[in-house]
């Protein structure tokens, strides 16, 4: 489960490097995309640590200012509140950065690497069909209007559903987890709803063939 979750993250990070107009890509090109995704993870970890350090320093400065420069009690409270908010933000960034070395290590495993490449190959090959399926499942919305990260998460999930034999519940749940990690706090609900409609459409089509 963890291996495939990491593979999905790599595929998601790599999708931004796929050509906007689908064309056949060689396996080596896909391998290069995944390698670039691993490098992106490493860079993300370094940037998270640097940002967390800067936030902690700013928080420390605000605490010192609350003791020495505050004109009154209310100003001091405001400064302390800002310091606490900066510290909380730094803690969140650090918790994310702590996970990244494990992700990078997992990404080097052949099982993870192969599954990420397979997702990208199938997605790139069937992108038009995937987008048609998603458009049919969207209510009062268009796929092209979605943030690219949400669109890519949906494409990965439907790729797994239609072309990789992944169970419906797993594909949907994993897409929701990707959205919680990489998109904003409301996107995962939207993604869950769209994918549930995709699953319902698949079941309807299967029933009509019986």
Rosetta blueprint (number, residue, H / E / L):
1 X L
2 X H
3 X H
4 X H
5 X H
6 X H
7 X H
8 X H
9 X H
10 X H
11 X H
12 X H
13 X H
14 X H
15 X H
16 X H
17 X H
18 X L
19 X L
20 X L
21 X L
22 X L
23 X L
24 X L
25 X L
26 X L
27 X H
28 X H
29 X H
30 X H
31 X H
32 X H
33 X H
34 X H
35 X H
36 X H
37 X H
38 X H
39 X H
40 X H
41 X H
42 X H
43 X H
44 X H
45 X H
46 X H
47 X H
48 X H
49 X H
50 X H
51 X H
52 X H
53 X H
54 X H
55 X H
56 X H
57 X H
58 X H
59 X H
60 X H
61 X H
62 X H
63 X H
64 X H
65 X H
66 X H
67 X H
68 X H
69 X L
70 X L
71 X L
72 X L
73 X H
74 X H
75 X H
76 X H
77 X H
78 X H
79 X H
80 X H
81 X H
82 X H
83 X H
84 X H
85 X H
86 X H
87 X H
88 X H
89 X H
90 X H
91 X H
92 X H
93 X H
94 X H
95 X H
96 X H
97 X H
98 X H
99 X H
100 X H
101 X H
102 X H
103 X H
104 X H
105 X H
106 X H
107 X H
108 X L
109 X L
110 X H
111 X H
112 X H
113 X H
114 X H
115 X H
116 X H
117 X H
118 X H
119 X H
120 X H
121 X H
122 X H
123 X H
124 X H
125 X H
126 X L
127 X H
128 X H
129 X H
130 X H
131 X H
132 X H
133 X H
134 X H
135 X H
136 X H
137 X H
138 X L
139 X L
140 X L
141 X L
142 X L
143 X H
144 X H
145 X H
146 X L
147 X L
148 X H
149 X H
150 X H
151 X H
152 X H
153 X H
154 X H
155 X H
156 X H
157 X H
158 X H
159 X H
160 X H
161 X H
162 X H
163 X H
164 X L
165 X L
166 X L
167 X L
168 X H
169 X H
170 X H
171 X H
172 X H
173 X H
174 X H
175 X H
176 X H
177 X H
178 X H
179 X H
180 X H
181 X H
182 X H
183 X L
184 X L
185 X L
186 X L
187 X H
188 X H
189 X H
190 X H
191 X H
192 X H
193 X H
194 X H
195 X H
196 X H
197 X H
198 X H
199 X H
200 X H
201 X H
202 X H
203 X H
204 X H
205 X H
206 X H
207 X H
208 X H
209 X L
210 X L
